[in-house]
Amino acid sequence: MEEPRRLDLTYITERIITTYCPPECTEETYMQNLHQILLMLQSKHGHNYMLINLSQNNDALTHMNHKVLDTGWVDFLAPNLDQMFSVCTMMENWLQTNLKHILVLHSRGGKGLLGVLVASYIHFTNMSASADLSLDHFAMRRFYNDKLSALMTPSQKRYVWMMGSILKGGLRLCPSPSFLLCVALHGIPKINPDGGKQQIRSASRQAVFRLQFHTGLVQGRTLTFSKADLDSASEGRIYNLLLLLLFQLLSSFPCAGRELWHNGHSVTVDYDTLDPLVRRDSYQETCSLQTGKVHFSVFNQEFPL
């Protein structure tokens, strides 16, 4: 009989710990393991540890711990840049306040958000040149490369790269508001042996890919993403895909020929509908105040592209 999945506890450094619960873990096993781990942390570190919850808010975590930071981040999505900077600042302030202070990074489900926070904190503290911090950076990089990097989505890695580039001064976000005018998909259709295109239809929708990007990246009028830049694009039967996004900056002059990208008169959109294809906002409930981020999923009813 297969042994039930349990929480995993890892000391990345002497003062930074991760606790991870796989999605296969039952609620009963999760609570039992969590209680045991928290008892161990309290016996070893007392009230000198702060738990950062990277999963959905859990009342049990709050009741069992004296200090919990709920990030409200959503699994498999990248948090916005303000949240990443804010959490890293809290982490650094907590560790600098007292040498006995410990950080516990808690995640339940996927490991992608652990990768986001660990990589972001490496960038955030990379300005210091102390020998002790260099050893911690080596340990964090090794843990990130060995355990987390491969489990992150392209969008999560994109936001980590943006944060690191901003801190290094190599990236300046465009402050002008942008309007998304057009989304163009270029794919390779599936061809029959006789040369015709196979038209395969399904009664249900299937997500083709997901994508998150910051509109501050728009320096010209277009952004182009290949298949490797799209979340979940490797999970479906997509052999080649290129995504072209056309923007109109609020402060720029009208783009010549942009009327060619608009829907024709025969195309109508009912904006009052509850159809998830029309009203799709995965961050609507969790990050209603955030700005500068575009997130959408594309659904397909003809497979493959």
C-alpha angles and dihedrals in degrees: 000000000000115000112245116254115259139194115278120219120195131177104218090178132351090273105029120070132177126207115191130185116196117226091245091064113108121234091246093051091044094054093045093050092043091053091050093048093048091050089053092049092048093048092049102036105017111201092337096099130084120201118215110201112209093178134067116310110278121193090203091063091052093048093048097046133055094212123033130162112202108201096188090218118160121234115252092012128097117242118232121267095252091057092048092052092044095052092045090051091052090049093051094045091050094050094044095049095067131006089221093059116115131196123217116194108201126194133169119192116008127023095221095097091050086056091049093052097041093048092044092051090050089055092043094055097034093100092073117089100195118136093231092053091048090059090048091050090052091052093045093048092049091050091046094049095043102039113017116025097074091051096056124097121241089249092054091050090047092057093046089052090050092051092049092047092050092050091050091049093240096114128054116185118228107247096201117104114248134206121212105229103173145005114205122190120197115190140158111251122222108256128208119231088254091055100258124125116251112235106205116175131191130200091222134054125248125194109246096189145328128225137187124186138158117245088219086076091068104103097157129012103287142049120197125200127185126209092269089059095056125088116241092001091125093055097068133054095275114138100179131000136172122188120203121190120194118202135188113208113219092228096045130088119264112283111247112245094011090132087072089067095056124100116265123246090262091062115083129178123203103213092184092065124108091218105138090218089065099034106041118152116145092181097047095104101031102040106023094150100048120111136192097042128110119197127172142150124219119218126201133199096181115067132235115016 
